Amino acid sequence: MTHPLVSQLHFTRSEFWRAVKGISDEDARQRFLPMNCISWNVGHLAWQEQRYFLYYGEGPMLLPEIDKEFAYGAPASRPLLKEMVTAWRTITAAADPWLDTLTSDILSRNVISNGKPLVRRYGDLLQRVIYHYWYHIGESMAIRQLLGHERLGVFVGNIDDKAPYRPEAR
């Protein structure tokens, strides 16, 4: 059974998609300083999932250009939304099989990178990604409000049905 934190990630991704879907490429590339544009944020979240779940989880760097161009601290850019969505979907689809193997035991282990343990545990990384998504969901909604978009979601979606609280299996 999928670990409850992984279920929360899946729900969080769907909320991120809800914040991004329907936006034009032109609007997704608009930048309100000091924020990055929405299309950059899509690439940035793809970067984090690739780094944390593919590279640290299994080893492959599926899209090296994402790792280079959208890492924390990378220069701002205004990439095409379609390209970023394709990269995000590619990376999240590739990460899901590994995520589906996670157990509380694995989440409690220190991350191994290049044969060396890191200070963080896999569970820390998973939580960091979930919270990072929520940060950029809010930022994306703020950008859309600044662009004058109407009929935007005003609260978290259907969490009660899609991602209710579920205790860990024991």
C-alpha positions as CSV (number, residue, x, y, z in Angstrom):
1,M,0.0,0.0,0.0
2,T,1.2,3.5,-0.8
3,H,2.7,5.3,2.2
4,P,0.4,8.1,3.6
5,L,3.1,10.7,2.9
6,V,3.4,9.6,-0.7
7,S,-0.4,9.9,-1.0
8,Q,-0.2,13.4,0.3
9,L,2.5,14.2,-2.4
10,H,0.2,12.9,-5.1
11,F,-2.6,15.1,-3.8
12,T,-0.3,18.1,-3.6
13,R,0.8,17.6,-7.2
14,S,-2.8,17.6,-8.2
15,E,-3.3,20.9,-6.4
16,F,-0.2,22.3,-8.1
17,W,-1.7,21.2,-11.4
18,R,-5.0,22.9,-10.5
19,A,-3.1,26.1,-9.9
20,V,-1.3,25.9,-13.3
21,K,-3.8,24.4,-15.7
22,G,-5.6,26.6,-18.1
23,I,-2.9,29.4,-18.0
24,S,-1.6,30.6,-21.4
25,D,2.1,30.4,-22.2
26,E,2.2,34.2,-22.3
27,D,0.8,34.5,-18.8
28,A,2.9,31.6,-17.4
29,R,6.0,33.5,-18.6
30,Q,5.0,36.8,-16.9
31,R,7.3,37.8,-14.1
32,F,6.4,40.0,-11.2
33,L,9.7,40.8,-9.4
34,P,11.0,39.4,-7.2
35,M,9.0,36.3,-8.0
36,N,9.9,33.9,-10.8
37,C,7.3,33.2,-13.4
38,I,4.9,30.2,-13.2
39,S,6.7,28.3,-16.0
40,W,10.0,28.6,-14.2
41,N,8.3,27.3,-11.0
42,V,7.1,24.2,-12.9
43,G,10.7,23.6,-14.0
44,H,11.9,24.2,-10.5
45,L,9.6,21.7,-8.9
46,A,10.6,19.2,-11.7
47,W,14.2,19.9,-10.7
48,Q,13.5,19.1,-7.0
49,E,11.6,15.9,-7.7
50,Q,14.3,14.7,-10.1
51,R,17.1,15.5,-7.6
52,Y,15.3,14.1,-4.5
53,F,13.4,11.1,-5.9
54,L,15.3,10.0,-9.0
55,Y,18.9,11.0,-8.3
56,Y,18.9,10.4,-4.5
57,G,16.4,7.6,-4.7
58,E,17.7,5.6,-7.7
59,G,20.6,7.4,-9.3
60,P,19.5,8.5,-12.8
61,M,19.5,12.2,-13.8
62,L,16.8,11.8,-16.4
63,L,16.8,15.4,-17.7
64,P,20.2,17.0,-16.9
65,E,19.2,20.3,-18.4
66,I,16.5,20.6,-15.7
67,D,19.1,20.0,-13.0
68,K,21.2,22.8,-14.5
69,E,18.6,25.4,-15.3
70,F,16.1,25.2,-12.5
71,A,18.1,24.3,-9.4
72,Y,17.8,26.4,-6.3
73,G,19.8,29.6,-7.0
74,A,19.7,29.1,-10.8
75,P,19.2,32.3,-12.8
76,A,15.7,33.4,-13.5
77,S,14.4,32.6,-17.0
78,R,11.0,32.6,-18.8
79,P,10.8,29.1,-20.3
80,L,8.0,27.8,-22.5
81,L,5.2,26.4,-20.3
82,K,4.6,23.4,-22.6
83,E,8.3,22.4,-22.3
84,M,8.2,22.7,-18.5
85,V,5.0,20.8,-18.1
86,T,6.4,18.0,-20.3
87,A,9.6,17.8,-18.2
88,W,7.5,17.9,-15.0
89,R,5.3,15.1,-16.2
90,T,8.2,13.0,-17.4
91,I,10.0,13.4,-14.1
92,T,7.0,12.8,-11.8
93,A,6.0,9.7,-13.8
94,A,9.6,8.4,-13.5
95,A,9.7,9.1,-9.8
96,D,6.4,7.4,-9.0
97,P,7.6,3.7,-9.1
98,W,10.3,4.5,-6.6
99,L,7.9,6.5,-4.4
100,D,5.5,3.6,-4.4
101,T,8.1,1.4,-2.8
102,L,8.6,3.7,0.2
103,T,8.0,2.4,3.7
104,S,8.4,4.0,7.1
105,D,11.6,2.1,7.4
106,I,13.0,3.6,4.2
107,L,11.8,7.1,5.0
108,S,13.7,6.9,8.3
109,R,17.0,6.1,6.6
110,N,19.6,8.7,5.7
111,V,19.9,9.6,2.1
112,I,22.9,8.1,0.3
113,S,24.5,10.2,-2.4
114,N,27.6,9.1,-4.3
115,G,28.1,6.4,-1.7
116,K,28.0,8.8,1.2
117,P,25.2,9.3,3.7
118,L,23.7,12.8,3.8
119,V,22.4,14.4,7.0
120,R,18.8,14.3,5.7
121,R,16.5,11.3,5.7
122,Y,14.3,10.3,2.7
123,G,11.3,11.2,4.8
124,D,12.7,14.7,5.3
125,L,13.1,15.1,1.5
126,L,9.6,13.9,0.9
127,Q,8.2,16.4,3.4
128,R,10.4,19.2,2.0
129,V,9.0,18.6,-1.5
130,I,5.4,18.6,-0.3
131,Y,5.8,21.9,1.5
132,H,7.8,23.4,-1.4
133,Y,4.9,22.6,-3.7
134,W,2.5,24.4,-1.4
135,Y,4.7,27.5,-1.4
136,H,4.7,27.6,-5.2
137,I,1.0,26.9,-5.3
138,G,0.4,30.0,-3.3
139,E,2.9,32.0,-5.4
140,S,1.3,30.8,-8.6
141,M,-2.2,31.8,-7.4
142,A,-0.9,35.2,-6.4
143,I,0.7,35.7,-9.9
144,R,-2.6,34.6,-11.5
145,Q,-4.5,37.1,-9.4
146,L,-2.0,39.9,-10.4
147,L,-2.7,38.9,-14.0
148,G,-6.4,39.4,-13.4
149,H,-7.4,35.8,-13.8
150,E,-10.9,35.0,-12.3
151,R,-12.6,32.0,-11.0
152,L,-9.5,30.7,-9.3
153,G,-9.6,28.1,-6.6
154,V,-9.9,29.8,-3.2
155,F,-9.0,26.9,-1.0
156,V,-7.5,23.4,-1.0
157,G,-9.3,21.0,-3.2
158,N,-11.2,17.8,-2.3
159,I,-8.7,16.6,0.3
160,D,-11.4,14.8,2.3
161,D,-12.0,12.3,-0.6
162,K,-8.6,12.4,-2.4
163,A,-6.1,12.4,0.5
164,P,-7.8,12.0,3.9
165,Y,-5.7,11.3,6.9
166,R,-4.6,7.7,6.9
167,P,-2.3,6.3,9.6
168,E,0.8,4.4,8.6
169,A,0.3,0.6,8.2
170,R,1.9,-1.2,11.1
